Amino acid sequence: MATLTFGYFLLRRPDDPTGPPVNLIAEAESAGPTQAVIWDRSTDAWTFRPDVAAAILWANPERHEVQRVDRAAAERETTRFTTVPLPTEAELTEICRRAT
């Protein structure tokens, strides 16, 4: 199967909208159900969590400052909250496919 294309969203605290990001959502661009990967602090891993992504991006956007960024900015900014690099789009696709 083909590699998915992702959009990247940095999350910051609403009380510090210009501060460092606290997480990142990589959301697959598709017409189907939400497929998204986020950094899971409890497991120290990039994890398939479409439920969390949908809640943050669409249901309760006021809970975070959300900024859409390109892949290069996403890779650069993830180093501010994790030492585990952002997976490649092929790896993100595999994370999504394993979970569905």
C-alpha positions as CSV (number, residue, x, y, z in Angstrom):
1,M,0.0,0.0,0.0
2,A,1.0,3.6,-0.6
3,T,2.5,5.8,2.1
4,L,0.0,8.2,3.6
5,T,0.6,12.0,3.5
6,F,0.4,13.7,6.8
7,G,-0.4,17.2,8.1
8,Y,1.5,18.3,11.2
9,F,0.1,20.3,14.1
10,L,2.2,21.6,17.0
11,L,0.4,21.9,20.3
12,R,1.2,24.6,22.9
13,R,-0.4,25.6,26.1
14,P,-3.2,28.1,25.7
15,D,-1.6,30.3,28.4
16,D,1.7,30.3,26.5
17,P,0.8,30.4,22.8
18,T,4.3,31.4,21.7
19,G,6.1,29.1,24.1
20,P,7.7,25.7,23.4
21,P,5.4,23.0,21.9
22,V,4.2,20.4,24.3
23,N,3.2,17.8,21.7
24,L,2.6,17.2,18.0
25,I,-0.1,15.5,16.0
26,A,0.6,13.9,12.7
27,E,-2.8,13.5,11.0
28,A,-3.1,11.5,7.8
29,E,-4.7,13.4,5.0
30,S,-7.7,11.3,3.9
31,A,-11.4,11.5,3.3
32,G,-12.0,8.5,5.7
33,P,-11.9,8.3,9.4
34,T,-9.3,10.2,11.4
35,Q,-5.9,8.5,11.5
36,A,-3.4,10.3,13.6
37,V,-0.2,9.7,15.6
38,I,0.9,11.6,18.7
39,W,3.7,11.5,21.2
40,D,2.5,9.5,24.2
41,R,4.4,10.6,27.3
42,S,3.2,7.7,29.3
43,T,4.7,5.1,27.0
44,D,7.5,7.3,25.5
45,A,6.4,6.3,22.0
46,W,4.8,7.7,18.9
47,T,1.3,6.2,19.2
48,F,-1.9,5.8,17.0
49,R,-4.4,8.0,18.8
50,P,-7.1,9.3,16.4
51,D,-9.4,9.9,19.4
52,V,-7.1,12.3,21.1
53,A,-6.3,14.1,17.8
54,A,-9.9,14.6,16.9
55,A,-10.7,15.9,20.4
56,I,-7.8,18.4,20.3
57,L,-8.2,19.5,16.7
58,W,-11.9,19.5,16.2
59,A,-13.9,19.0,19.4
60,N,-12.0,21.2,21.9
61,P,-9.5,23.3,20.0
62,E,-9.6,26.0,22.8
63,R,-7.7,23.6,25.1
64,H,-4.5,24.0,23.2
65,E,-2.9,26.5,20.9
66,V,-2.7,24.6,17.6
67,Q,-0.3,25.6,14.8
68,R,-0.2,23.8,11.5
69,V,3.4,23.4,10.4
70,D,5.3,21.7,7.6
71,R,7.3,18.5,8.0
72,A,10.7,20.3,8.5
73,A,9.3,22.4,11.3
74,A,7.6,19.4,12.9
75,E,10.9,17.5,12.9
76,R,12.8,20.5,14.4
77,E,10.2,21.3,17.1
78,T,9.7,17.7,18.4
79,T,13.2,17.9,19.8
80,R,11.8,20.4,22.3
81,F,9.6,17.7,24.0
82,T,11.1,14.3,23.2
83,T,14.4,12.8,22.3
84,V,12.7,10.3,20.0
85,P,12.7,11.6,16.4
86,L,9.4,12.1,14.5
87,P,8.9,8.9,12.5
88,T,9.2,9.1,8.7
89,E,5.9,9.3,6.8
90,A,6.4,5.6,5.9
91,E,6.8,4.8,9.6
92,L,3.8,6.9,10.5
93,T,1.8,5.0,7.9
94,E,2.9,1.7,9.4
95,I,1.8,2.9,12.9
96,C,-1.6,3.7,11.5
97,R,-2.0,0.5,9.5
98,R,-1.0,-1.7,12.4
99,A,-3.6,-0.1,14.6
100,T,-6.5,-0.3,12.1
